[in-house]
Amino acid sequence: MSRITANPKILGGKPVIKGTRISVEFILELLASDVSESEILQDYPHLSKEDISACLRYAANSLKNDIYLELEAA
């Protein structure tokens, strides 16, 4: 995960793409909003395909050990 870093002085410690102030969360939100990888790269030319892939890997790894509980509707 050398492309993703977190620093308390940058975006409050959110994970970001190294060397940028672009958060993993922001990239995931773009992808979830049907913005294509090519559109992201066009809008942010300093990013690479590997940066976007690193965001997806980071998110996947973050969820590996989570425990999910079924909640009743209120």
BELJO-V163287 format. One record per residue. RES is the residue in one small letter. SS is DSSP state (H for helix, E for strand, - for the rest). OMEGA is omega in degrees with one decimal (999 if undefined). Layout:
res:RES ss:SS omega:OMEGA
res:RES ss:SS omega:OMEGA
This chain:
res:m ss:- omega:-176.9
res:s ss:- omega:-179.9
res:r ss:- omega:-178.8
res:i ss:E omega:-179.9
res:t ss:E omega:175.8
res:a ss:- omega:-179.3
res:n ss:- omega:-178.5
res:p ss:- omega:-179.1
res:k ss:- omega:-179.3
res:i ss:- omega:179.2
res:l ss:H omega:177.1
res:g ss:H omega:178.5
res:g ss:H omega:176.7
res:k ss:- omega:174.9
res:p ss:- omega:-179.6
res:v ss:E omega:172.7
res:i ss:E omega:-175.0
res:k ss:- omega:178.7
res:g ss:- omega:-179.5
res:t ss:- omega:170.4
res:r ss:- omega:179.6
res:i ss:- omega:-175.9
res:s ss:E omega:173.3
res:v ss:H omega:179.7
res:e ss:H omega:-179.2
res:f ss:H omega:179.6
res:i ss:H omega:178.9
res:l ss:H omega:177.9
res:e ss:H omega:177.4
res:l ss:H omega:-178.8
res:l ss:H omega:179.3
res:a ss:H omega:179.0
res:s ss:- omega:178.4
res:d ss:- omega:170.5
res:v ss:- omega:-175.8
res:s ss:- omega:176.9
res:e ss:H omega:-179.4
res:s ss:H omega:177.2
res:e ss:H omega:177.8
res:i ss:H omega:-179.2
res:l ss:H omega:177.6
res:q ss:H omega:-179.1
res:d ss:H omega:-178.7
res:y ss:- omega:-172.9
res:p ss:- omega:178.0
res:h ss:- omega:175.6
res:l ss:- omega:177.5
res:s ss:- omega:176.3
res:k ss:H omega:179.8
res:e ss:H omega:177.3
res:d ss:H omega:179.5
res:i ss:H omega:176.9
res:s ss:H omega:178.9
res:a ss:H omega:176.9
res:c ss:H omega:178.9
res:l ss:H omega:177.6
res:r ss:H omega:179.3
res:y ss:H omega:-179.9
res:a ss:H omega:179.9
res:a ss:H omega:179.6
res:n ss:H omega:-179.4
res:s ss:H omega:-176.9
res:l ss:H omega:-173.1
res:k ss:- omega:-173.1
res:n ss:- omega:178.3
res:d ss:- omega:175.8
res:i ss:- omega:-178.6
res:y ss:- omega:178.2
res:l ss:- omega:176.4
res:e ss:- omega:-178.6
res:l ss:- omega:176.2
res:e ss:- omega:176.6
res:a ss:- omega:-179.0
res:a ss:- omega:999
